[in-house]
Amino acid sequence: MLTPKEIVDSLNKYIIGQDNAKHAVAIALRNRYRRSRLPEEIREEITPKNIIMIGPTGVGKTEIARRLARLVDAPFVKVEATKFTEVGYVGRDVESMIRDLVEASIRICKNNRMEDVRDVSEAAAEQIIIDKLMPQKGRKKPAAANPLQLLLGVGTSPVPEQEPTEEEKQQFRTDRERITAELRAGLHEETLIEIEVEERNQGNDAMLAAGIDLNIGEMFSGFLPKKTRLRKLPVKEARRILVLQESEKRIDMDDVIREAVERAEQDGIVFIDEIDKITANGVTGGPDVSREGVQRDILPIVEGSTVVTKYGPVKTDFMLFIAAGAFHVSKVSDLIPELQGRFPIKVKLNDLSQEDFKRILTQPENAVTKQYTALLSTDNVDLSFTDDALTEIAHFAYLENENEENIGARRLHTVLETLLDDISFNATGEHPVIHFTVDAEYVREHLGKEVKEEDIHRYIL
Protein backbone atom coordinates (compact mmCIF):
# COMPACT_ATOMS: atom_id res chain seq x y z
CA MET A 1 0.00 0.00 0.00
CA LEU A 2 1.26 3.48 -0.93
CA THR A 3 2.26 5.95 1.78
CA PRO A 4 0.67 9.42 1.77
CA LYS A 5 3.87 10.90 0.30
CA GLU A 6 3.90 8.30 -2.50
CA ILE A 7 0.22 8.99 -3.22
CA VAL A 8 0.93 12.73 -3.53
CA ASP A 9 3.92 12.01 -5.79
CA SER A 10 1.70 9.89 -8.04
CA LEU A 11 -0.94 12.63 -8.20
CA ASN A 12 1.75 15.20 -9.04
CA LYS A 13 2.36 13.36 -12.32
CA TYR A 14 -1.05 14.51 -13.57
CA ILE A 15 -2.20 17.43 -11.43
CA ILE A 16 -0.34 20.69 -10.86
CA GLY A 17 -0.55 22.45 -7.49
CA GLN A 18 -3.45 21.99 -5.05
CA ASP A 19 -1.18 20.46 -2.41
CA ASN A 20 -3.76 20.80 0.37
CA ALA A 21 -6.32 18.75 -1.52
CA LYS A 22 -3.74 16.10 -2.44
CA HIS A 23 -2.65 15.80 1.19
CA ALA A 24 -6.26 15.40 2.36
CA VAL A 25 -7.14 12.61 -0.09
CA ALA A 26 -3.77 10.87 0.48
CA ILE A 27 -4.40 10.73 4.24
CA ALA A 28 -7.98 9.50 3.67
CA LEU A 29 -6.72 6.71 1.43
CA ARG A 30 -3.95 5.69 3.82
CA ASN A 31 -6.43 5.65 6.72
CA ARG A 32 -8.39 2.98 4.86
CA TYR A 33 -5.33 0.77 4.83
CA ARG A 34 -4.68 1.50 8.52
CA ARG A 35 -8.30 0.62 9.34
CA SER A 36 -8.04 -2.70 7.45
CA ARG A 37 -5.20 -3.79 9.76
CA LEU A 38 -7.17 -3.26 12.96
CA PRO A 39 -9.13 -5.92 14.89
CA GLU A 40 -12.69 -6.28 13.64
CA GLU A 41 -14.34 -4.87 16.78
CA ILE A 42 -12.35 -1.61 16.43
CA ARG A 43 -12.54 -1.56 12.63
CA GLU A 44 -16.33 -1.43 12.66
CA GLU A 45 -16.24 1.75 14.75
CA ILE A 46 -13.97 3.72 12.41
CA THR A 47 -15.64 5.40 9.44
CA PRO A 48 -13.99 7.42 6.65
CA LYS A 49 -13.67 11.17 7.11
CA ASN A 50 -15.47 12.56 4.07
CA ILE A 51 -14.00 15.52 2.18
CA ILE A 52 -15.57 18.60 0.61
CA MET A 53 -13.49 20.48 -1.98
CA ILE A 54 -14.16 24.16 -2.57
CA GLY A 55 -12.82 25.76 -5.72
CA PRO A 56 -13.68 27.05 -9.20
CA THR A 57 -14.12 24.78 -12.19
CA GLY A 58 -11.07 23.43 -13.96
CA VAL A 59 -8.62 23.44 -11.03
CA GLY A 60 -8.44 19.65 -10.56
CA LYS A 61 -11.20 18.64 -8.13
CA THR A 62 -12.59 15.78 -10.22
CA GLU A 63 -9.18 14.73 -11.54
CA ILE A 64 -7.77 14.34 -8.01
CA ALA A 65 -10.59 11.98 -7.02
CA ARG A 66 -10.46 10.00 -10.29
CA ARG A 67 -6.69 9.54 -10.19
CA LEU A 68 -6.92 8.54 -6.53
CA ALA A 69 -9.33 5.73 -7.40
CA ARG A 70 -7.11 4.54 -10.25
CA LEU A 71 -4.08 4.37 -7.97
CA VAL A 72 -5.64 1.62 -5.87
CA ASP A 73 -8.04 0.21 -8.50
CA ALA A 74 -10.97 1.21 -6.29
CA PRO A 75 -14.61 1.37 -7.48
CA PHE A 76 -15.30 5.00 -8.38
CA VAL A 77 -18.36 6.87 -9.54
CA LYS A 78 -18.84 10.57 -10.29
CA VAL A 79 -22.33 12.01 -9.97
CA GLU A 80 -23.79 15.48 -10.42
CA ALA A 81 -25.83 16.61 -7.42
CA THR A 82 -28.09 18.59 -9.76
CA LYS A 83 -29.19 15.39 -11.55
CA PHE A 84 -30.99 14.08 -8.49
CA THR A 85 -34.52 14.96 -7.42
CA GLU A 86 -36.29 14.74 -4.12
CA VAL A 87 -38.24 11.58 -3.38
CA GLY A 88 -41.69 11.97 -4.90
CA TYR A 89 -40.46 13.79 -8.00
CA VAL A 90 -39.76 12.20 -11.39
CA GLY A 91 -36.02 11.68 -11.90
CA ARG A 92 -33.05 9.80 -10.53
CA ASP A 93 -33.13 9.14 -6.80
CA VAL A 94 -29.95 9.50 -4.73
CA GLU A 95 -29.67 5.76 -4.15
CA SER A 96 -28.82 5.35 -7.84
CA MET A 97 -25.29 6.60 -7.10
CA ILE A 98 -24.71 3.51 -4.94
CA ARG A 99 -26.17 1.22 -7.60
CA ASP A 100 -23.83 2.83 -10.14
CA LEU A 101 -20.90 2.28 -7.77
CA VAL A 102 -21.74 -1.42 -7.44
CA GLU A 103 -21.91 -1.72 -11.24
CA ALA A 104 -18.46 -0.08 -11.48
CA SER A 105 -17.14 -2.51 -8.86
CA ILE A 106 -18.54 -5.49 -10.77
CA ARG A 107 -16.83 -4.29 -13.96
CA ILE A 108 -13.49 -4.08 -12.14
CA CYS A 109 -13.81 -7.53 -10.52
CA LYS A 110 -15.13 -9.16 -13.69
CA ASN A 111 -12.31 -7.70 -15.81
CA ASN A 112 -9.75 -8.96 -13.28
CA ARG A 113 -11.23 -12.48 -13.34
CA MET A 114 -11.43 -12.46 -17.14
CA GLU A 115 -7.78 -11.41 -17.34
CA ASP A 116 -6.89 -14.42 -15.17
CA VAL A 117 -8.50 -16.86 -17.64
CA ARG A 118 -7.56 -14.94 -20.78
CA ASP A 119 -4.89 -17.40 -21.99
CA VAL A 120 -7.22 -20.39 -21.69
CA SER A 121 -10.08 -18.46 -23.34
CA GLU A 122 -7.88 -17.38 -26.25
CA ALA A 123 -6.82 -20.99 -26.84
CA ALA A 124 -10.46 -22.14 -26.79
CA ALA A 125 -11.49 -19.34 -29.15
CA GLU A 126 -8.67 -20.30 -31.52
CA GLN A 127 -9.94 -23.88 -31.69
CA ILE A 128 -13.47 -22.69 -32.48
CA ILE A 129 -12.16 -20.47 -35.28
CA ILE A 130 -10.11 -23.35 -36.71
CA ASP A 131 -13.22 -25.56 -36.62
CA LYS A 132 -15.10 -22.88 -38.53
CA LEU A 133 -12.35 -22.45 -41.10
CA MET A 134 -12.02 -26.21 -41.56
CA PRO A 135 -15.12 -28.15 -40.45
CA GLN A 136 -14.39 -31.62 -39.13
CA LYS A 137 -15.34 -34.45 -41.39
CA GLY A 138 -17.10 -37.31 -39.70
CA ARG A 139 -20.49 -38.63 -38.85
CA LYS A 140 -23.57 -36.75 -39.89
CA LYS A 141 -25.91 -35.93 -37.09
CA PRO A 142 -29.08 -38.01 -37.45
CA ALA A 143 -32.09 -35.94 -38.40
CA ALA A 144 -34.48 -35.21 -35.58
CA ALA A 145 -37.23 -37.79 -35.60
CA ASN A 146 -40.88 -37.01 -35.10
CA PRO A 147 -41.66 -37.52 -31.36
CA LEU A 148 -44.90 -39.35 -32.26
CA GLN A 149 -42.95 -41.78 -34.44
CA LEU A 150 -40.49 -42.47 -31.61
CA LEU A 151 -43.39 -43.05 -29.19
CA LEU A 152 -45.06 -45.54 -31.53
CA GLY A 153 -41.76 -47.14 -32.54
CA VAL A 154 -42.23 -46.47 -36.23
CA GLY A 155 -39.86 -44.85 -38.70
CA THR A 156 -36.23 -45.62 -39.40
CA SER A 157 -33.10 -43.83 -38.27
CA PRO A 158 -30.82 -42.41 -40.97
CA VAL A 159 -27.75 -44.46 -41.73
CA PRO A 160 -24.57 -42.64 -40.55
CA GLU A 161 -21.73 -41.98 -42.93
CA GLN A 162 -18.79 -44.32 -42.97
CA GLU A 163 -15.94 -43.50 -40.58
CA PRO A 164 -12.96 -41.79 -42.30
CA THR A 165 -9.95 -43.96 -43.00
CA GLU A 166 -6.59 -43.54 -41.20
CA GLU A 167 -5.20 -41.85 -44.32
CA GLU A 168 -8.07 -39.35 -44.33
CA LYS A 169 -7.59 -38.69 -40.63
CA GLN A 170 -3.88 -38.03 -41.15
CA GLN A 171 -4.64 -35.69 -44.05
CA PHE A 172 -7.18 -33.88 -41.90
CA ARG A 173 -4.63 -33.42 -39.10
CA THR A 174 -2.07 -32.10 -41.58
CA ASP A 175 -4.57 -29.62 -43.02
CA ARG A 176 -5.62 -28.54 -39.55
CA GLU A 177 -2.00 -27.86 -38.56
CA ARG A 178 -1.57 -25.81 -41.74
CA ILE A 179 -4.72 -23.75 -41.01
CA THR A 180 -3.52 -23.22 -37.43
CA ALA A 181 -0.15 -21.93 -38.64
CA GLU A 182 -1.82 -19.61 -41.17
CA LEU A 183 -4.23 -18.32 -38.53
CA ARG A 184 -1.42 -17.52 -36.09
CA ALA A 185 0.48 -15.80 -38.90
CA GLY A 186 -2.50 -13.49 -39.44
CA LEU A 187 -3.41 -14.76 -42.93
CA HIS A 188 -7.11 -15.27 -42.15
CA GLU A 189 -7.91 -12.04 -40.30
CA GLU A 190 -10.37 -10.89 -42.98
CA THR A 191 -11.87 -14.33 -43.70
CA LEU A 192 -15.59 -14.45 -42.89
CA ILE A 193 -16.83 -17.14 -40.52
CA GLU A 194 -20.25 -17.76 -39.00
CA ILE A 195 -20.50 -17.85 -35.20
CA GLU A 196 -23.25 -17.86 -32.60
CA VAL A 197 -23.47 -14.58 -30.71
CA GLU A 198 -25.45 -14.12 -27.51
CA GLU A 199 -28.02 -11.34 -27.60
CA ARG A 200 -27.70 -9.10 -24.56
CA ASN A 201 -30.69 -7.53 -22.89
CA GLN A 202 -30.69 -3.74 -23.00
CA GLY A 203 -32.31 -1.51 -20.41
CA ASN A 204 -35.46 0.39 -21.29
CA ASP A 205 -34.56 3.99 -22.21
CA ALA A 206 -37.87 5.35 -20.97
CA MET A 207 -37.42 3.69 -17.56
CA LEU A 208 -33.83 4.94 -17.30
CA ALA A 209 -34.95 8.48 -18.12
CA ALA A 210 -37.46 8.27 -15.29
CA GLY A 211 -34.71 7.20 -12.90
CA ILE A 212 -35.67 3.51 -12.79
CA ASP A 213 -32.59 1.42 -13.55
CA LEU A 214 -34.50 -1.87 -13.70
CA ASN A 215 -33.96 -4.34 -16.53
CA ILE A 216 -36.91 -6.74 -16.87
CA GLY A 217 -34.88 -9.04 -19.13
CA GLU A 218 -32.20 -9.46 -16.48
CA MET A 219 -34.82 -10.32 -13.83
CA PHE A 220 -35.85 -13.43 -15.78
CA SER A 221 -32.44 -14.25 -17.28
CA GLY A 222 -32.01 -17.14 -14.84
CA PHE A 223 -35.26 -18.78 -15.98
CA LEU A 224 -35.16 -18.18 -19.73
CA PRO A 225 -32.59 -19.66 -22.13
CA LYS A 226 -30.09 -17.21 -23.61
CA LYS A 227 -30.98 -15.99 -27.06
CA THR A 228 -28.33 -16.48 -29.73
CA ARG A 229 -28.15 -15.61 -33.38
CA LEU A 230 -25.76 -16.49 -36.19
CA ARG A 231 -23.52 -13.71 -37.47
CA LYS A 232 -20.96 -13.67 -40.27
CA LEU A 233 -17.89 -11.80 -39.07
CA PRO A 234 -14.23 -11.43 -40.04
CA VAL A 235 -11.93 -13.62 -37.96
CA LYS A 236 -10.38 -10.64 -36.13
CA GLU A 237 -13.81 -9.50 -34.91
CA ALA A 238 -15.07 -13.03 -34.24
CA ARG A 239 -11.97 -13.73 -32.12
CA ARG A 240 -12.76 -10.79 -29.81
CA ILE A 241 -16.36 -11.97 -29.31
CA LEU A 242 -15.39 -15.61 -28.82
CA VAL A 243 -12.67 -14.76 -26.26
CA LEU A 244 -15.26 -12.73 -24.34
CA GLN A 245 -17.82 -15.56 -24.44
CA GLU A 246 -15.26 -18.21 -23.45
CA SER A 247 -14.01 -16.02 -20.58
CA GLU A 248 -17.55 -15.53 -19.27
CA LYS A 249 -18.06 -19.31 -19.26
CA ARG A 250 -14.99 -19.75 -17.04
CA ILE A 251 -15.79 -17.24 -14.30
CA ASP A 252 -18.25 -17.65 -11.46
CA MET A 253 -20.47 -14.56 -11.56
CA ASP A 254 -21.87 -15.26 -8.08
CA ASP A 255 -18.34 -15.07 -6.70
CA VAL A 256 -17.64 -11.93 -8.76
CA ILE A 257 -20.77 -10.23 -7.39
CA ARG A 258 -19.88 -11.18 -3.81
CA GLU A 259 -16.38 -9.73 -4.18
CA ALA A 260 -17.67 -6.64 -6.01
CA VAL A 261 -20.23 -5.79 -3.33
CA GLU A 262 -17.58 -6.16 -0.63
CA ARG A 263 -15.14 -3.94 -2.54
CA ALA A 264 -17.83 -1.31 -3.12
CA GLU A 265 -18.63 -1.27 0.61
CA GLN A 266 -15.03 -1.16 1.82
CA ASP A 267 -13.12 0.65 -0.96
CA GLY A 268 -15.77 2.56 -2.93
CA ILE A 269 -15.29 6.27 -3.66
CA VAL A 270 -18.30 8.44 -4.54
CA PHE A 271 -17.56 11.88 -5.99
CA ILE A 272 -20.53 14.26 -5.71
CA ASP A 273 -19.93 17.26 -7.96
CA GLU A 274 -21.81 20.57 -8.06
CA ILE A 275 -23.00 20.16 -4.48
CA ASP A 276 -23.15 23.97 -4.17
CA LYS A 277 -26.02 23.97 -6.71
CA ILE A 278 -28.37 22.26 -4.24
CA THR A 279 -27.96 24.85 -1.46
CA ALA A 280 -31.08 26.82 -0.52
CA ASN A 281 -29.30 30.17 0.03
CA GLY A 282 -31.55 30.96 2.95
CA VAL A 283 -34.67 31.30 0.77
CA THR A 284 -37.73 29.17 1.36
CA GLY A 285 -40.30 28.10 -1.19
CA GLY A 286 -39.99 27.44 -4.92
CA PRO A 287 -37.25 25.22 -6.25
CA ASP A 288 -35.26 25.60 -3.03
CA VAL A 289 -37.66 23.21 -1.32
CA SER A 290 -36.61 20.49 -3.77
CA ARG A 291 -32.93 21.40 -3.28
CA GLU A 292 -33.15 20.92 0.47
CA GLY A 293 -35.06 17.73 -0.17
CA VAL A 294 -32.13 16.39 -2.23
CA GLN A 295 -29.77 17.28 0.65
CA ARG A 296 -32.00 15.41 3.09
CA ASP A 297 -32.03 12.41 0.75
CA ILE A 298 -28.24 12.45 0.36
CA LEU A 299 -27.74 12.67 4.13
CA PRO A 300 -28.57 9.03 5.05
CA ILE A 301 -26.43 7.75 2.17
CA VAL A 302 -23.40 9.70 3.40
CA GLU A 303 -24.23 9.01 7.04
CA GLY A 304 -24.33 5.27 6.49
CA SER A 305 -27.32 3.23 5.42
CA THR A 306 -28.24 0.10 3.49
CA VAL A 307 -29.25 0.48 -0.16
CA VAL A 308 -31.14 -2.33 -1.86
CA THR A 309 -29.71 -3.19 -5.29
CA LYS A 310 -30.38 -6.03 -7.71
CA TYR A 311 -27.22 -7.66 -6.33
CA GLY A 312 -28.44 -7.53 -2.76
CA PRO A 313 -28.20 -5.01 0.09
CA VAL A 314 -25.16 -2.71 0.07
CA LYS A 315 -23.95 -0.80 3.14
CA THR A 316 -22.60 2.73 2.66
CA ASP A 317 -21.06 3.10 6.14
CA PHE A 318 -17.43 2.73 5.01
CA MET A 319 -17.54 4.33 1.56
CA LEU A 320 -15.51 7.51 1.05
CA PHE A 321 -17.59 10.46 -0.16
CA ILE A 322 -15.85 13.44 -1.77
CA ALA A 323 -18.07 16.44 -2.53
CA ALA A 324 -17.04 19.41 -4.63
CA GLY A 325 -18.42 22.76 -5.64
CA ALA A 326 -17.37 26.26 -6.69
CA PHE A 327 -19.51 27.98 -4.02
CA HIS A 328 -19.44 31.30 -5.93
CA VAL A 329 -22.90 32.48 -4.86
CA SER A 330 -23.29 30.28 -1.81
CA LYS A 331 -21.24 29.01 1.11
CA VAL A 332 -20.66 25.61 2.66
CA SER A 333 -22.66 26.90 5.63
CA ASP A 334 -25.72 27.11 3.33
CA LEU A 335 -25.90 23.32 3.30
CA ILE A 336 -28.14 21.82 5.97
CA PRO A 337 -26.11 21.42 9.21
CA GLU A 338 -26.50 17.65 9.31
CA LEU A 339 -24.91 17.31 5.86
CA GLN A 340 -22.11 19.73 6.72
CA GLY A 341 -21.24 17.54 9.69
CA ARG A 342 -20.81 14.52 7.44
CA PHE A 343 -18.01 16.29 5.54
CA PRO A 344 -15.58 17.15 8.36
CA ILE A 345 -12.61 17.85 6.07
CA LYS A 346 -12.93 21.06 4.05
CA VAL A 347 -10.24 21.83 1.49
CA LYS A 348 -9.99 25.03 -0.55
CA LEU A 349 -8.46 24.75 -4.02
CA ASN A 350 -6.71 27.83 -5.39
CA ASP A 351 -7.23 29.61 -8.69
CA LEU A 352 -4.56 28.80 -11.26
CA SER A 353 -1.78 31.34 -11.67
CA GLN A 354 0.15 32.08 -14.85
CA GLU A 355 3.02 29.93 -13.56
CA ASP A 356 0.57 27.08 -12.92
CA PHE A 357 -0.61 27.28 -16.53
CA LYS A 358 2.96 26.98 -17.81
CA ARG A 359 3.61 23.96 -15.61
CA ILE A 360 0.37 22.35 -16.79
CA LEU A 361 1.58 22.74 -20.39
CA THR A 362 4.73 20.68 -19.82
CA GLN A 363 4.97 18.76 -16.55
CA PRO A 364 2.03 16.31 -16.41
CA GLU A 365 2.43 12.98 -18.20
CA ASN A 366 -0.73 13.78 -20.16
CA ALA A 367 0.19 17.44 -20.80
CA VAL A 368 -1.95 19.09 -23.45
CA THR A 369 1.09 20.08 -25.57
CA LYS A 370 2.17 16.42 -25.64
CA GLN A 371 -1.32 15.47 -26.80
CA TYR A 372 -1.30 17.93 -29.72
CA THR A 373 2.25 16.91 -30.67
CA ALA A 374 1.19 13.25 -30.79
CA LEU A 375 -1.96 14.03 -32.79
CA LEU A 376 -0.15 16.05 -35.48
CA SER A 377 2.70 13.51 -35.72
CA THR A 378 0.20 11.14 -37.38
CA ASP A 379 -0.02 13.66 -40.25
CA ASN A 380 3.76 14.06 -40.64
CA VAL A 381 4.03 17.26 -38.59
CA ASP A 382 6.82 17.33 -36.01
CA LEU A 383 5.52 20.01 -33.64
CA SER A 384 7.57 21.62 -30.88
CA PHE A 385 7.21 24.63 -28.57
CA THR A 386 9.90 27.00 -27.37
CA ASP A 387 10.02 27.99 -23.72
CA ASP A 388 9.03 31.59 -24.46
CA ALA A 389 6.09 30.31 -26.51
CA LEU A 390 4.84 28.32 -23.51
CA THR A 391 5.18 31.44 -21.37
CA GLU A 392 3.07 33.44 -23.85
CA ILE A 393 0.41 30.68 -24.09
CA ALA A 394 0.18 30.58 -20.28
CA HIS A 395 -0.07 34.39 -20.22
CA PHE A 396 -2.93 34.50 -22.74
CA ALA A 397 -4.79 31.66 -21.00
CA TYR A 398 -4.51 33.50 -17.70
CA LEU A 399 -5.74 36.77 -19.29
CA GLU A 400 -8.71 35.01 -20.89
CA ASN A 401 -9.76 33.59 -17.52
CA GLU A 402 -9.41 37.03 -15.95
CA ASN A 403 -11.33 38.84 -18.70
CA GLU A 404 -14.05 36.23 -19.20
CA GLU A 405 -15.45 33.36 -17.16
CA ASN A 406 -12.79 31.53 -15.18
CA ILE A 407 -12.84 27.94 -16.48
CA GLY A 408 -9.46 26.96 -15.06
CA ALA A 409 -7.13 24.64 -16.96
CA ARG A 410 -9.80 23.96 -19.59
CA ARG A 411 -8.94 27.39 -20.99
CA LEU A 412 -5.71 25.92 -22.36
CA HIS A 413 -7.69 23.72 -24.76
CA THR A 414 -9.49 26.80 -26.10
CA VAL A 415 -6.23 28.74 -26.49
CA LEU A 416 -4.32 25.90 -28.15
CA GLU A 417 -7.16 25.10 -30.55
CA THR A 418 -7.12 28.72 -31.71
CA LEU A 419 -3.33 28.79 -31.89
CA LEU A 420 -2.97 25.57 -33.90
CA ASP A 421 -6.05 26.01 -36.08
CA ASP A 422 -4.12 26.69 -39.33
CA ILE A 423 -1.62 23.89 -38.73
CA SER A 424 -4.33 21.33 -37.89
CA PHE A 425 -6.37 22.30 -40.97
CA ASN A 426 -3.51 22.17 -43.47
CA ALA A 427 -1.82 19.01 -42.18
CA THR A 428 -2.89 16.18 -44.50
CA GLY A 429 -0.24 13.49 -44.04
CA GLU A 430 0.37 13.45 -47.82
CA HIS A 431 3.56 15.48 -47.52
CA PRO A 432 7.06 14.73 -46.13
CA VAL A 433 7.67 15.26 -42.45
CA ILE A 434 7.49 18.98 -41.58
CA HIS A 435 9.33 20.30 -38.54
CA PHE A 436 7.38 23.21 -37.08
CA THR A 437 8.43 25.17 -34.01
CA VAL A 438 5.93 27.43 -32.26
CA ASP A 439 7.72 30.47 -30.81
CA ALA A 440 6.57 33.54 -28.88
CA GLU A 441 6.18 35.64 -32.03
CA TYR A 442 3.84 33.05 -33.58
CA VAL A 443 1.76 32.95 -30.38
CA ARG A 444 1.43 36.76 -30.22
CA GLU A 445 0.54 36.91 -33.89
CA HIS A 446 -2.31 34.39 -33.58
CA LEU A 447 -3.61 35.14 -30.08
CA GLY A 448 -2.72 38.77 -29.28
CA LYS A 449 -5.38 40.41 -31.42
CA GLU A 450 -8.18 38.16 -30.21
CA VAL A 451 -7.42 38.66 -26.53
CA LYS A 452 -7.20 42.43 -26.93
CA GLU A 453 -10.55 42.54 -28.72
CA GLU A 454 -12.19 40.53 -25.96
CA ASP A 455 -10.65 42.88 -23.38
CA ILE A 456 -12.16 45.95 -25.09
CA HIS A 457 -15.64 44.34 -25.18
CA ARG A 458 -15.72 44.45 -21.38
CA TYR A 459 -16.05 48.23 -21.46
CA ILE A 460 -18.69 48.54 -24.21
CA LEU A 461 -22.18 49.16 -22.80
N, C-alpha and C positions, 0 to 999 in steps of 0.2 A: 504493500500500500504506500502511495506517495505521501511524503511529508508536506506540511503547508508550504514550505519554501519551494519544494519541487513542483507543487501544483501551480504556484504563482509563476514560476519560471516557464512552465508549459503554456500558461495563458498568455504570457508575454510574447510568445511566438506569433500570436494572432491579434492581440489587442494592445493598443498603445495607451499608456497612462492608466488612470482609474485604479490606483494602487489600493485605496481603501476598500473598494468593492471586491477586488481580487483577494485581499486578505480575509474579508468577511466570509466569502464563499469557500475559501481554502480551509478555514477553521471549521466551518460547518461540515465540510466533507470529511475532514480528519476526525471530527467528533463522532461521526458514524462508525468509523473503524474502531475508535476507542470504545464506543458503546458495545460493539459486537464482541469484544473481548471480556466483557464483564459477566459475572454470574447472572443467571436468568432472572432471579428475583429483583436484582438491582436494575438490570437492563430494561425491564418492563416499566420502570418508573421514570426513565430518562427519555424525553421526547426532543425532536430537533428544534432548534431555535430558528424560527422562520425569519426571512430577510425581506425588507422592503427597500427598493432602490429608487432614488429620487433624482431625476435628471432629464434634460431635454432629449428629443429623439436623435438617434444617430451617434450616440456617444459610447455605445457598447453594452447596454443593459442586457439585451437578448443574447448577444454573442457570448457574453461571459457565462450565462447559464447554460447555453447550448454546448459550448466547449467543455464546461465542467462535466456535463453528463457524458460526453464522448470520452473523456479521460478515463472514466471508470466503467464505461459501457453500461451506464445506468438507464433504466426506462425514463424517458423525458417526453413531456408534452407541453406545448405552448398554446395558451388560450387567450382570447381577447375578452376582457370583462364585459365589454359592451355587447357581446354576442348573446349574453345570457338574459333571460327574462325571469321575472318573479313567478313563483308557483301560481298557477291559475291563468297565466297568459300564454298565448301561443308562441312557441319558440323553444330553443334549447334550454333545458334545466341544468343547474350547476353540477349535478351528479354526472353529467355526460363527460366532464373532464376526467373523472376517475375511470370511466369506461374506456375513454380514449387512451389513458395511461396503461391500462391492462392490455389493450390491443397492441400498444407499442412494445410492452414487455413480452408478449407472446411472439411478436415478430423477431425480437432479439434472441429469445430462447430457441425458437424454431430454426432460425438461420444458423445458430451455433450447432444444433443437433444435426442439421442437414450437412453442414461442413464436415462433421465427424464421419458421416457415411458417404461422403462425396465420391471417394475413390471406388467404392463398391458399386455405387449407383451408376457411375460413368461406365464401368465395365459391363454392367447389366444392360445399359442403354446401347452400348456398342454391339452387343450380341443381338439385340432386337433389330438394330439397323442392318446388320449383316444378314439376318433372316429375311428382312424385307427386300434387300438387294438381291438375295439368292435364295429363294424359297426352297425348303428341304423337300427332296423327293421321297416319297414313301407311300404309305397306305392312304387311301382316300377315306375320309370320314363317311360312315354309312349315313344315308339320308334319313332324316327323322321320320319315323313311321307314324301312321295314324294311331292315336291312343286307343280308339275303338277296335282297330285291327289287332293290336297287341293284347287287349283284354279278351278278345274272342279267339286269339291264337291263329288268326288267318294272316295271309300275306307272307312274302318271302323277304329275307334280308338281302341287300345287295352284296355281290361277291367282291371282296377286297382285291386290290391290285396285288400282283406278285411282288414279293420282297425283292429289293435291288440286289444284284450280285455283288461279290467282294470287289470286283473290278470297278463297278459303278460307284460303290462306296468310297473306294480309294480316289477315284476321279473327283467325286464330290468333295472330299476332304482337301484335295489339292486346289480345287477351284475356290473353296471357302478360305483357304489360307491366302490365296492370291487376292481375293476381294478384301480380306482383312488388311493386308499390306497396302492396298490401294487406298482404302478408307483412312488409314492412319497417316498416309502420305498426303491426304487432302484432295485426292482426285475425284471424289464423289460429292463434294460439298454442295454442288448445285443440282445433283440428281434428285428427282422427285420420288418420294415414297409415300405410301398411305399408312397412316397410324390412327389409332383410337385416341381421342382427346376427351378428357372429362369436361363436362359443361359445369361451370361454377355458378352458384346462385348469386345474383346481384341484389343489393338492397333496393327497396322501393324509394325512388327519388322524392315522391310526395311525402312519405312518412319521415324521411330524413329532414326535409325542409321544415316539417312541423316539430322537429326536435325528438322524433321517436326513432332511435337507432335499433329497430327490431327487424330481423330478417326471418320471414315466415318459412322460407325454404330451409334455412339452417335449423329451425325448430324441429322439422320432421326429417332431417337428413339421416338420422339414425334408423328411421323406420323404412324409408324409401330407398330403392337401389339407385346408385349413381348413374346419371345420364351420360352417355358417351356418344360421340359421333365421329365418323371417319373424315379425315382431312388429308389432302395431298399437300405435302410440304417439302421444301428442299432439305437435304440431310442436315445442314448446319442449324436450321430452325427446329427440325424434328428432334435433334440431339438435345437441345436446350429443354424442350418440353418433356422428353423421355427421362432425362436426368432428374428433373423436378418431380415427375410422377414416381420414379423408382425411389427417390429419397424419401418422399412422403410415405411410401409403403414400409420403410425401414425405421421410422421413428414412432414412438408411442405418444400420441397427442395428449392422452390423459396425464402422462408424466410431464409433458411440456407445459400444459396448463397449470399443473400444480406448482411447478418451479416458477412459472411466469407470475402467478398471483403472489407467491412469496417474495419475489424480487420487486414487484410493484409496491408491496406493503413496506418492505424494509429499505429499498434503495431508490424508490421512485422520486422524481423531481418534477413538480408542477410549477410552470412559470405563468403567472397571471399578469398579462400586460394591460396597459390602459386602465389601471385600477382607479386613477384619479377621475375618470369619466363617469364613475358611478357614485361620486360624492354628491350630497344634497345641497351643499353650500348654504346651509342654514335656512333654506326656503322650504316651506311645506306646501303640499298640494301639487297638482300637475304631474309631469313626468318624474319629479323628484321622489314621489311616493314609490314608484316602481324601482328607482335607483336604490333607495334604502332597502326595499324588499330583496333586491339581488344581494346586497351586503348581508342581510340577515340569513339568506339562503347559503351564502358562501361560508358563513361563520361556523356552522357545525362540521362542514367538510374540513376546514383548516383546524378546528378545535380537536377533531378526532371522532369519527363516527364510522358506521358500517354501511357501505353502499352495495346494493344488490345488483349484480351484473349477470349476464348469461353464463358466466363461468363460475358463479357462486358468489358468496358474500366477500367483500374486500374491505379491510380496515384501513383507515386513513391516519391512524394515530402517529405512525412513525415516518410518514412521507415528509419530504422537505418542500415547503412552499416558498417560492420567491415571487414577490409582487413588484411591479414597476409602474412608474407613471411620471409624467413631466411635472404635474402639479403647478402649472402656470397660473391658473385662475382659482385654484383651490389649495388647501393645505392637507397634510396628513391628518391633522386634528379634525378635519371635516368628516372623516370616516367615523362610523359609529364606534364608541369607546371599546366595545367588546372585540371588534375586529382589529382595532389598533393594538390591543393587548396581545393578540395572537401573532403579531409581527414585532418582536422585541428589538430586533436589530435593524436600525435605520441607517442607510448609507447614502450619502450625497455624491453624485457623479458630477464632475466639473465640465464646463463648456470646453470645447477643443480650441487650443491656441494655434497660432500660425506655425509654431515649432512642432506641435502635435501633428498638424496636417503633413508637414514634410516627413516626419518619421513614419506616418501611416503610408506614405507613398513608396517607402523603400524597405522598412524593417520587417514587417510581417511576412510570414512564409507565403501568404496568399495576397501580397500587395497588389494593388490595382494596376500599377505600372507593369508588373510582371505578367499580369493577365493580358493586358493589351499587347505586350511584346510577344507573348505566346500566340495570341490570336492572329496577329499580322504575319508571323513567321510562316504560317500555313500558306500565305499568298506571296512568298518570296520577298518579304520586307523585313530587313534586319533593323529593328527600331531600338534606339537608345536615347537616354536623357542625360543631359549634363547636370551638374550639381546646381548651377545657377538657374537652370530651367525648372528644376524641382522647387527651388525657393520661390520663383515667380508663380508657379502653379499653386503652391500652398498659400501665397499671398492673395491671389485672386479668389481662391476658394473661401478664405477667411473673410475677405471683403464682401463676397456675395452673401454669406451667412449674416454679416452685420447689416447689410443694406436691405436684405429681403428676410424671408422666414428662415430661422436657424434650423437646418435639417442635419446638422452634424457632419459626420464623415461621408454621408451619402452625397454631399455636395461635390465631392471629388469626381464621382461618376458623371455628373452634369458637366463639370468643367472639362474633363478629359474627352468626353464625347464631342463637345464643341471644338476643342483643340485639334483632335485627330479626325475631324469630319472629312476633310479633303483627302487625307491619306487613305482612310478606310474606304472611301468611295472609289478611288482610282486604282487601288490595289486589286489586280485580277488574278495573279498567279501565273499569267501567260508570258511573263517577262523574266529575265535573269534576276538573280538576287540583288536587291537594292539596299544599300546601307544608308539609313536616314537617321540623323542625329537631331533631336529637338533641343534647341538652345534657348536662352532667355529672350533673345530678339524675336524668335519665332513665336514664343508664348505671348509676348507683348503685342505683336502684330495681330494675332488671332483672337486675343481675349481682352486687350486693353480698351478697345473702342466699346465693346459690348458692356463691360462693367461700368464704364464712365456714363454711358447712356442710361443704364439702370439707376445709377446714383443720382442723375439729374431728375429722373421721374419722381423721386421722393418729394421734391419741392414744388411740383406742378399741382395746382389745386383743380 
